[in-house]
Amino acid sequence: MSETMQGWVVHEFGGPEVMQWESLPIPEPGPGQVLVAVHASGMNFAETRMRAGSYSGQPLPFVMGMEGAGTVAALGPGVEGFAVGQRVFGRARGCHADYVLFDEAHLMPLPDRLSFVEGAAIPVGWLTAWHALHTVARVQPGQRVLIEAVAGSVGSAALPIARAAGCWTAVTASSDHKLEPARAAGADLAINYRDQRISQCVRDATGGAGVDVALMTIGEATAQELFDSMGMDGKVVMFGSTGGKDITFNLAIGMVNMQLLSMSISTSPQYPTETLPGFRREALPRFADGRFRPIVGEVLPLAELARAHAMIGERRHYGKIILQVKPD
Ligand SMILES: NC(=O)c1ccc[n+]([C@@H]2O[C@H](COP(=O)([O-])OP(=O)(O)OC[C@H]3O[C@@H](n4cnc5c(N)ncnc54)[C@H](OP(=O)(O)O)[C@@H]3O)[C@@H](O)[C@H]2O)c1
């Protein structure tokens, strides 16, 4: 194996031009780490913030990318759960490169039926949605769930997860063409929030009752509409703020016992203890037998990373934008 690789590096924060395609040393796996030859890597909204310098705690320099799928190239001391050559996927910083180090705890075997591109579409979106719905909201069969920005990588995963949990689902998007795939995926109510009032649509569809759980990701721009959609004892789970971070709300939310919950899979103590084990136990078998399908929106070569960043801002994708490092 050659001792160098190529990867996208950021040395200073800024626009897409600060991302540099550079030669880097191939990292050595330490205890509990696995070196993976990356075949495909997912693109996330958060990476546009990391590159711009508005993602809290992001040090410089760094290799871009937060998730990927590939084959195990080398095992660090003490790693027993994986073998060299095995097909794997998971969350790791630095995946927009030929090789990346994973912590063993964040790596999973890639089911045979999935391509590397499909595997790279799972980690951040599906694990965030799983954490929000199961670990934080503790959804129950028969509950009503409102999924904001259903076309996003997290939102598009939340829809099949909520349906598999036996929930009624309402979804939102800013355009009709993004609602069509959500309807095809079984959404019970699809709302274009540019043309329609979310809360009115939800009240009409639920006989005035409102929803039990809402996944908030746009933040400032639509928060009040989500609050107005909540039923008695409803839980709002905030996981993103694509439309602005500052919200205000009236404390009358107490009259319906509304709970406003927030989360980050990077810092939640329940993520490693509940979400990852639950996902391995219940979601992985569903991917393995086809009940869950990764949602691939677009596939670009890794060389076109700047284009992928632009596509996040254009907001036309449904599901995950994937960067292909090696052919599947
Ligand atoms: N808490 C966590 O642990 C965690 C984990 C992963 C992601 N996140 C966060 O979750 C959010 C969504 O991530 P994602 O990867 O799913 O993003 P994504 O695939 O880019 O989707 C974002 C969605 O947000 C909507 N949106 C509204 N205003 C937007 C704006 N100004 N710019 C871009 N999109 C906008 C878009 O839908 P419409 O056009 O239909 O409105 C778009 O489909 C981000 O804030 C991300 O940082 C949090």
The ligand as an SDF file (V2000), in Angstrom:
LIG
                    3D

 48 52  0  0  0  0  0  0  0  0999 V2000
  -28.6380   17.2810   15.9330 N   0  0  0  0  0  0  0  0  0  0  0  0
  -27.9200   16.4040   15.2630 C   0  0  0  0  0  0  0  0  0  0  0  0
  -27.3310   15.4790   15.8370 O   0  0  0  0  0  0  0  0  0  0  0  0
  -27.8560   16.5270   13.7850 C   0  0  0  0  0  0  0  0  0  0  0  0
  -27.3850   15.4750   12.9830 C   0  0  0  0  0  0  0  0  0  0  0  0
  -27.4300   15.6150   11.5950 C   0  0  0  0  0  0  0  0  0  0  0  0
  -27.8970   16.8040   11.0370 C   0  0  0  0  0  0  0  0  0  0  0  0
  -28.2630   17.8090   11.8650 N   0  0  0  0  0  0  0  0  0  0  0  0
  -28.7830   19.0790   11.3290 C   0  0  0  0  0  0  0  0  0  0  0  0
  -30.0020   18.7850   10.6760 O   0  0  0  0  0  0  0  0  0  0  0  0
  -30.2360   19.7530    9.6620 C   0  0  0  0  0  0  0  0  0  0  0  0
  -30.5510   19.0300    8.3730 C   0  0  0  0  0  0  0  0  0  0  0  0
  -29.4120   18.2980    7.9530 O   0  0  0  0  0  0  0  0  0  0  0  0
  -29.4830   17.4560    6.6040 P   0  0  0  0  0  0  0  0  0  0  0  0
  -28.1390   16.8310    6.4150 O   0  0  0  0  0  0  0  0  0  0  0  0
  -30.6960   16.6190    6.6180 O   0  0  0  0  0  0  0  0  0  0  0  0
  -29.6480   18.6250    5.5300 O   0  0  0  0  0  0  0  0  0  0  0  0
  -30.1280   18.6060    4.0230 P   0  0  0  0  0  0  0  0  0  0  0  0
  -30.1230   17.2400    3.4350 O   0  0  0  0  0  0  0  0  0  0  0  0
  -29.3380   19.6600    3.3230 O   0  0  0  0  0  0  0  0  0  0  0  0
  -31.6410   19.0790    4.1490 O   0  0  0  0  0  0  0  0  0  0  0  0
  -31.9470   20.2930    4.7540 C   0  0  0  0  0  0  0  0  0  0  0  0
  -33.3830   20.6390    4.4730 C   0  0  0  0  0  0  0  0  0  0  0  0
  -33.6570   21.8320    5.1940 O   0  0  0  0  0  0  0  0  0  0  0  0
  -34.5300   22.6610    4.4540 C   0  0  0  0  0  0  0  0  0  0  0  0
  -34.0510   24.0490    4.5430 N   0  0  0  0  0  0  0  0  0  0  0  0
  -34.7580   25.0700    5.0570 C   0  0  0  0  0  0  0  0  0  0  0  0
  -34.0540   26.1920    5.0310 N   0  0  0  0  0  0  0  0  0  0  0  0
  -32.8750   25.8970    4.4620 C   0  0  0  0  0  0  0  0  0  0  0  0
  -31.7290   26.6680    4.1420 C   0  0  0  0  0  0  0  0  0  0  0  0
  -31.6580   27.9760    4.4050 N   0  0  0  0  0  0  0  0  0  0  0  0
  -30.6690   26.0400    3.5530 N   0  0  0  0  0  0  0  0  0  0  0  0
  -30.7130   24.7180    3.2940 C   0  0  0  0  0  0  0  0  0  0  0  0
  -31.7810   23.9310    3.5880 N   0  0  0  0  0  0  0  0  0  0  0  0
  -32.8620   24.5260    4.1570 C   0  0  0  0  0  0  0  0  0  0  0  0
  -34.5500   22.1110    3.0240 C   0  0  0  0  0  0  0  0  0  0  0  0
  -35.8760   21.6800    2.7750 O   0  0  0  0  0  0  0  0  0  0  0  0
  -36.9980   22.6540    2.1900 P   0  0  0  0  0  0  0  0  0  0  0  0
  -36.3810   23.3460    0.9950 O   0  0  0  0  0  0  0  0  0  0  0  0
  -38.0700   21.7190    1.8230 O   0  0  0  0  0  0  0  0  0  0  0  0
  -37.3090   23.5930    3.3050 O   0  0  0  0  0  0  0  0  0  0  0  0
  -33.6610   20.8890    3.0110 C   0  0  0  0  0  0  0  0  0  0  0  0
  -34.3030   19.7640    2.4330 O   0  0  0  0  0  0  0  0  0  0  0  0
  -28.9880   20.6260    9.6300 C   0  0  0  0  0  0  0  0  0  0  0  0
  -29.2130   21.7830   10.4170 O   0  0  0  0  0  0  0  0  0  0  0  0
  -27.9370   19.7590   10.2830 C   0  0  0  0  0  0  0  0  0  0  0  0
  -26.8880   20.4960   10.8420 O   0  0  0  0  0  0  0  0  0  0  0  0
  -28.2670   17.6940   13.2090 C   0  0  0  0  0  0  0  0  0  0  0  0
  1  2  1  0
  2  3  2  0
  2  4  1  0
  4  5  1  0
  4 48  2  0
  5  6  2  0
  6  7  1  0
  7  8  2  0
  8  9  1  0
  8 48  1  0
  9 10  1  0
  9 46  1  0
 10 11  1  0
 11 12  1  0
 11 44  1  0
 12 13  1  0
 13 14  1  0
 14 15  2  0
 14 16  1  0
 14 17  1  0
 17 18  1  0
 18 19  2  0
 18 20  1  0
 18 21  1  0
 21 22  1  0
 22 23  1  0
 23 24  1  0
 23 42  1  0
 24 25  1  0
 25 26  1  0
 25 36  1  0
 26 27  1  0
 26 35  1  0
 27 28  2  0
 28 29  1  0
 29 30  1  0
 29 35  2  0
 30 31  1  0
 30 32  2  0
 32 33  1  0
 33 34  2  0
 34 35  1  0
 36 37  1  0
 36 42  1  0
 37 38  1  0
 38 39  2  0
 38 40  1  0
 38 41  1  0
 42 43  1  0
 44 45  1  0
 44 46  1  0
 46 47  1  0
M  CHG  2   8   1  16  -1
M  END
$$$$
